Amino acid sequence: MMDWTDRHCRVLHRMLSARAMLYTEMLTTGAVLHGERERLLAYSPVEHPVALQLGGSEPADLAAAARIGADLGYDEINLNVGCPSDRVQSGRFGACLMREPELVADCMSAMGAAVSVPVTVKCRIGVDDQDPEASLFGLVDLCAEAGVSHFVVHARKAWLKGLSPKENRDIPPLDYPLVWRLKRERPELTIVINGGIGSLDEAEAHLAHVDGVMLGRAAYHTPGLLGDVDRRLFGEGTCVGAAAAVAAYREYVASELARGTHLAAMTRHMLGLFHGAPGARAWRRILTVEGVKPRAGLEVIDRALEAVTQASPRTARSGLEAQRLAGGLEAGEAA
């Protein structure tokens, strides 16, 4: 998600789930080919598996950008054909490409020929006055002919005229059954559903019909739910509590602070970790107010966690145990 899932956000999410596929913000081909490549494409090795999401409409440029991403070690290259932002429409990429399925297929063919990692598509079910069934199935079939086998479908139309990007996330009605039917009628394809899914209970219900679920705003605003993804959806591991995730992320924050990264660049992604728990308001307030100050450091996170632990003794015990465990693992690796 643009302006949200930067590398700091993705590391936090990886502390909560070892198995979930993580996606970068959408990066335009122009930015990848001509921008500050080292800054834009940087990621931590702990993020794997991680996909690079691209925006563009020129097959040659997308192929070149995909090759750069693959050479840097990204596990998947995804083309976004679902973003309804005015910025992307003016650049002829994002959801407006739903009107040009042949061009999208050409782009995917070029990307697939350029890299050995999977190339995937994220799309809507249609835009504006398009018939959703014809639009979605037509795009998927053309891309499948071009060699694509993995599709992430936001189960809403995008209205490019009359609705803002924010409104496009909520106002167009969801049509989950259409995406389920896509999977039934194209069983050889991997179909991942997206849009309005706010809990793991909902995700599990969708998995009876499709191959995967993409969480967007729910994962960002309430990242703690990712702590139970591995156990519930992959049948592996145990639930990772928010306090344990903070302890693990703290090591990453320390290393980034030493490199000159501002604390707020990392703590802004942590605000929803304790959503609904005792002390959550104090947690958000301390990170928001103290984290932006010059020379703010780990003591801000520690103070915020202490506010949570004072509100919940059980969280206090798990947080201290997690910090001791993290310290023990670090010492063991150093030895």
C-alpha positions in Angstrom: 0.0 0.0 0.0 1.4 3.3 -1.1 3.0 5.3 1.8 2.3 2.5 4.2 4.1 -0.8 3.6 7.6 0.5 3.5 10.6 -1.6 4.6 10.1 -0.7 8.3 6.5 -1.7 8.2 7.3 -5.0 6.5 10.0 -5.9 9.1 7.4 -5.3 11.9 4.9 -7.6 10.1 7.6 -10.3 9.7 8.1 -10.2 13.4 4.5 -11.3 13.7 4.3 -13.9 10.9 7.1 -16.0 9.4 4.9 -17.3 6.5 2.8 -14.4 5.2 3.9 -13.0 1.8 4.8 -9.3 2.2 4.4 -6.7 -0.5 6.2 -3.4 -1.1 4.5 -0.2 -1.8 3.6 0.2 -5.5 6.7 1.6 -7.2 6.4 3.1 -10.7 8.8 1.9 -13.4 10.1 5.4 -13.7 11.1 5.4 -10.0 12.8 2.0 -10.3 14.6 2.8 -13.5 15.6 6.4 -12.9 15.0 7.2 -9.2 17.0 6.5 -6.0 17.0 2.8 -6.5 19.0 1.9 -3.5 16.6 3.8 -1.2 13.4 2.7 -2.9 14.2 -1.0 -3.3 16.1 -1.6 -0.1 14.8 -4.3 2.2 15.9 -6.4 5.1 16.8 -10.1 4.6 14.3 -11.0 7.3 11.4 -9.8 5.1 11.5 -12.9 2.8 9.2 -13.9 1.3 8.6 -10.4 -0.1 7.2 -9.2 -3.4 8.0 -6.1 -5.3 4.9 -4.4 -6.6 5.2 -2.3 -9.8 3.1 0.2 -11.5 3.5 0.9 -15.2 2.1 0.2 -18.7 5.2 0.0 -21.0 6.2 -3.6 -21.4 9.8 -2.9 -21.9 10.1 -0.7 -18.9 8.2 -3.2 -16.7 10.5 -6.0 -17.9 13.6 -3.9 -17.0 12.1 -3.0 -13.6 11.2 -6.6 -12.9 14.7 -7.7 -13.8 16.1 -5.2 -11.3 13.8 -6.5 -8.6 14.6 -10.1 -9.3 18.3 -9.4 -9.3 18.0 -7.8 -5.9 16.4 -10.9 -4.6 12.7 -10.2 -4.5 10.7 -13.4 -4.4 7.8 -12.2 -6.7 7.1 -9.3 -9.0 3.6 -8.0 -8.9 1.9 -5.7 -11.4 -0.8 -3.4 -9.8 -3.8 -3.0 -12.0 -6.1 -2.1 -9.1 -5.0 1.2 -7.6 -7.6 4.0 -8.4 -5.4 7.0 -7.4 -5.6 10.1 -9.5 -1.8 10.0 -9.6 -1.7 6.6 -11.2 -4.5 7.3 -13.7 -2.6 10.3 -15.0 0.4 8.1 -15.5 -1.6 5.4 -17.3 -1.2 2.6 -14.7 -3.2 1.2 -11.9 -6.9 0.5 -12.2 -7.3 2.4 -15.5 -5.5 -0.5 -17.1 -8.6 -2.7 -16.5 -9.8 -1.1 -19.7 -6.8 -2.4 -21.6 -6.5 -6.1 -20.8 -4.5 -6.8 -24.0 -1.9 -4.3 -22.9 -1.8 -5.8 -19.4 -1.2 -9.2 -20.9 1.6 -7.8 -23.1 3.2 -6.3 -20.0 3.0 -9.6 -18.1 4.4 -11.5 -21.0 7.4 -9.1 -21.1 7.9 -9.3 -17.3 7.7 -13.1 -17.3 10.3 -13.4 -20.1 12.6 -11.1 -18.1 12.7 -13.0 -14.8 12.7 -16.5 -13.3 10.7 -15.6 -10.2 6.8 -15.6 -10.4 5.1 -12.6 -11.9 1.6 -11.9 -10.6 -1.3 -9.5 -11.1 -3.3 -7.5 -8.6 -6.5 -6.2 -10.1 -10.1 -5.1 -9.4 -13.2 -6.8 -10.7 -13.7 -3.9 -13.1 -13.9 -0.1 -13.4 -16.7 2.4 -14.0 -19.5 0.9 -16.2 -17.7 -2.3 -17.1 -19.5 -5.6 -16.6 -17.5 -7.2 -13.7 -17.8 -10.7 -15.0 -16.6 -9.8 -18.5 -13.9 -7.5 -17.2 -12.4 -9.8 -14.6 -12.6 -13.0 -16.6 -11.4 -11.3 -19.7 -8.3 -9.8 -18.0 -7.5 -13.1 -16.2 -7.8 -15.2 -19.3 -5.6 -13.0 -21.4 -3.0 -12.8 -18.7 -3.2 -16.6 -18.2 -2.5 -17.1 -21.9 0.6 -14.8 -21.4 1.9 -17.2 -18.7 0.5 -15.7 -15.5 -1.0 -18.2 -13.0 -1.3 -16.1 -9.8 -3.9 -13.3 -9.4 -4.8 -11.1 -6.4 -8.4 -9.8 -6.9 -9.8 -6.9 -5.0 -13.5 -7.8 -5.0 -14.7 -4.3 -5.8 -15.0 -2.2 -8.9 -13.1 1.0 -9.0 -15.0 4.1 -10.0 -12.3 6.3 -11.6 -14.7 9.2 -12.1 -16.7 10.5 -9.1 -15.0 8.7 -6.2 -11.8 9.5 -4.4 -9.3 6.7 -3.7 -10.5 6.5 -0.1 -14.1 6.2 -1.3 -13.1 3.5 -3.7 -12.0 1.4 -0.8 -15.4 1.5 0.8 -18.3 2.6 -1.4 -18.3 0.2 -4.4 -20.0 -3.0 -3.2 -18.0 -6.1 -2.6 -18.7 -9.1 -4.8 -16.9 -12.0 -3.1 -19.0 -14.7 -4.9 -17.7 -13.5 -8.3 -14.1 -14.1 -7.1 -15.0 -17.4 -5.7 -16.6 -18.4 -9.0 -13.4 -17.3 -10.8 -11.6 -19.9 -8.8 -14.2 -22.6 -9.4 -14.1 -22.0 -13.2 -10.4 -21.5 -13.4 -9.2 -24.2 -10.9 -5.7 -24.3 -12.4 -5.0 -20.7 -11.4 -4.0 -19.4 -8.0 -6.7 -16.9 -6.9 -6.1 -14.7 -3.8 -9.0 -12.5 -2.6 -8.7 -9.0 -1.2 -11.0 -6.2 -0.1 -12.8 -5.5 3.2 -11.4 -8.6 5.0 -10.9 -7.5 8.6 -10.3 -10.6 10.7 -8.7 -14.1 10.6 -12.2 -15.6 11.0 -13.2 -13.9 7.7 -9.9 -15.0 6.1 -10.6 -18.6 7.1 -14.1 -18.5 5.6 -12.7 -17.2 2.3 -10.1 -20.0 2.2 -13.0 -22.5 1.6 -13.4 -20.8 -1.8 -10.0 -19.5 -2.9 -6.3 -20.2 -2.5 -5.3 -17.2 -0.4 -6.3 -14.0 1.3 -4.6 -10.6 1.1 -5.0 -8.3 4.1 -4.5 -4.6 3.6 -5.9 -2.0 6.0 -6.7 -4.6 8.7 -3.1 -5.8 8.8 -1.8 -2.2 9.0 -4.2 -0.7 11.5 -4.4 -3.8 13.7 -1.1 -5.6 13.0 -1.5 -7.8 16.1 -3.8 -10.0 14.2 -0.9 -11.2 12.1 0.5 -12.8 15.2 -1.9 -15.7 14.8 -1.6 -16.1 11.0 1.0 -18.9 11.0 -0.9 -21.0 13.5 -4.4 -20.5 12.1 -3.8 -20.3 8.4 -0.6 -22.3 7.9 -0.9 -24.8 10.8 2.6 -23.9 12.0 4.1 -22.4 15.2 2.3 -20.6 18.0 0.6 -17.2 18.4 3.1 -14.3 18.6 1.9 -11.7 21.0 2.2 -8.0 20.5 4.7 -7.6 23.3 6.9 -10.4 21.9 6.8 -8.7 18.5 7.9 -5.4 20.1 10.8 -7.2 21.7 11.9 -8.7 18.4 11.3 -5.4 16.4 13.3 -3.5 19.0 16.5 -5.1 17.8 15.8 -3.9 14.2 14.9 -0.4 15.5 18.3 -0.3 17.4 20.2 -1.1 14.2 18.3 1.4 12.1 18.8 4.2 14.7 22.5 3.5 14.5 22.3 4.1 10.8 20.6 7.5 11.3 17.0 6.5 10.7 14.5 8.6 12.7 12.5 6.7 15.3 9.2 7.9 14.0 9.8 6.3 10.6 9.5 3.0 12.4 7.2 3.6 15.3 4.4 5.0 13.1 3.8 1.5 11.9 3.5 0.2 15.5 0.6 2.4 16.7 -2.1 -0.3 16.3 -0.2 -3.2 17.8 -2.2 -3.2 21.0 -5.5 -2.3 19.5 -8.3 -3.1 21.9 -5.9 -4.0 24.8 -5.6 -2.2 28.1 -3.1 0.6 27.7 -3.5 0.9 24.0 -4.3 4.6 24.1 -1.2 5.4 26.2 0.9 3.3 23.8 -0.2 5.3 20.9 0.1 8.6 22.7 3.7 8.0 23.8 4.9 6.8 20.4 3.1 9.6 18.6 4.2 12.5 20.9 7.7 11.3 22.0 8.7 9.4 18.9 8.9 12.5 16.7 11.3 14.4 19.0 14.9 14.9 18.0 17.2 12.1 19.2 14.2 10.0 20.2 15.5 6.5 20.8 14.6 3.1 22.2 13.6 4.6 25.5 10.4 5.8 23.9 9.4 2.3 22.9 10.3 1.0 26.4 8.2 3.8 28.0 5.3 3.0 25.8 5.5 -0.7 26.5 5.7 0.0 30.2 2.5 1.9 30.0 0.8 -1.1 28.4 2.3 -3.5 30.9 1.2 -1.4 33.8 -2.4 -1.6 32.5 -2.1 -5.4 32.0 0.1 -7.4 34.3 -0.2 -10.4 31.9 1.2 -8.4 29.1 4.0 -7.2 31.4 5.1 -10.8 32.1 5.0 -11.8 28.4 6.8 -8.6 27.4 9.6 -9.1 29.9 10.0 -12.8 29.0 10.1 -11.9 25.3 12.8 -9.3 25.9 14.9 -11.8 27.9 14.5 -14.4 25.1 15.5 -11.9 22.5 18.6 -11.0 24.5 19.5 -14.6 25.1 19.2 -15.4 21.3 21.3 -12.5 20.4 24.0 -13.5 22.9 23.9 -17.1 21.7 24.4 -16.0 18.1 27.2 -13.7 19.0 28.9 -16.6 20.8 
